[in-house]
Amino acid sequence: MVLKLYGNPHSTCTARVRTVLEELSLPFELVVVDFAKREHKAPEFTAVQPFGQVPYLDDDGFRLFESRAICRYLALKYGGIGKLIPDPADLEKTAVFEQGASVELSNFDPFASGLAFENVFKPVLGLETDPAFAEKLKGFLENKLAGYEALLAKQKYLGGNEVTLADLFHLPYGTLLKIQKIDFLESDKYPNVKKWWAEISSRSSWVKVSAR
Ligand SMILES: N[C@@H](CCC(=O)N[C@@H](CS)C(=O)NCC(=O)O)C(=O)O
């Protein structure tokens, strides 16, 4: 049975999983969950995703939510070992990959997704942006990227010296920074970050996903 991804074409977390599906050349069906109809809050949806959020994956009856967990599952099951994640038998490489994945979740996502909520999603939802809070998030993110700069001076990618999921996880919210005219990922202030971002954001998987 073809993989089914329950998500939304405008959702960043759905895009994260779609990128990995493209990386692995996996055919899948996107089952569109209509936010306007609040389908993500319907009992049949929350029976699978108790937080009422997209995406979730249905792999022949096995259902999984949380975009990053789905990406790891897909990579482990469908040919991503040595391509998107290290061989789990290699403990040190796996640990460095997990370190990078954790950096994204704790040092990037809270600020980049917070900024996207303030500056991109709130206006669409008819909510009022809080410019002071957005400015605070921006300052936090800029400081965190100094840490990225130091890390990327020692290793090529966030999860080691090869591209991994830890890099790809940044793509949806990283790309939304540009439309907010926040150039931290492309600025000469952080040359290692700039080089890293230019490389990962031009991968054909992301070019394809972000064009839709
Ligand atoms: N940690 C979750 C976050 C999921 C999430 O925030 N999904 C958003 C779309 S990107 C959503 O469904 N928002 C609607 C809501 O929270 O009501 C994941 O990575 O899957």
The ligand as an SDF file (V2000), in Angstrom:
LIG
                    3D

 20 19  0  0  0  0  0  0  0  0999 V2000
    5.8610   18.9110   16.5970 N   0  0  0  0  0  0  0  0  0  0  0  0
    4.8310   18.7310   15.5900 C   0  0  0  0  0  0  0  0  0  0  0  0
    4.2310   20.0770   15.2890 C   0  0  0  0  0  0  0  0  0  0  0  0
    3.0460   19.9600   14.3550 C   0  0  0  0  0  0  0  0  0  0  0  0
    2.4870   21.3260   13.9960 C   0  0  0  0  0  0  0  0  0  0  0  0
    2.7920   22.3510   14.6330 O   0  0  0  0  0  0  0  0  0  0  0  0
    1.6510   21.3370   12.9560 N   0  0  0  0  0  0  0  0  0  0  0  0
    1.0050   22.5690   12.5470 C   0  0  0  0  0  0  0  0  0  0  0  0
    1.1970   22.7780   11.0520 C   0  0  0  0  0  0  0  0  0  0  0  0
    2.9230   22.9430   10.6540 S   0  0  0  0  0  0  0  0  0  0  0  0
   -0.4770   22.4610   12.8050 C   0  0  0  0  0  0  0  0  0  0  0  0
   -1.0850   21.4310   12.5870 O   0  0  0  0  0  0  0  0  0  0  0  0
   -1.0640   23.5600   13.2890 N   0  0  0  0  0  0  0  0  0  0  0  0
   -2.4560   23.6250   13.6050 C   0  0  0  0  0  0  0  0  0  0  0  0
   -2.7230   23.6430   15.0760 C   0  0  0  0  0  0  0  0  0  0  0  0
   -1.7760   23.5470   15.8800 O   0  0  0  0  0  0  0  0  0  0  0  0
   -3.8870   23.7530   15.4120 O   0  0  0  0  0  0  0  0  0  0  0  0
    5.4540   18.0720   14.3470 C   0  0  0  0  0  0  0  0  0  0  0  0
    6.6250   18.3230   14.0910 O   0  0  0  0  0  0  0  0  0  0  0  0
    4.7690   17.2960   13.6680 O   0  0  0  0  0  0  0  0  0  0  0  0
  1  2  1  0
  2  3  1  0
  2 18  1  0
  3  4  1  0
  4  5  1  0
  5  6  2  0
  5  7  1  0
  7  8  1  0
  8  9  1  0
  8 11  1  0
  9 10  1  0
 11 12  2  0
 11 13  1  0
 13 14  1  0
 14 15  1  0
 15 16  2  0
 15 17  1  0
 18 19  2  0
 18 20  1  0
M  END
$$$$
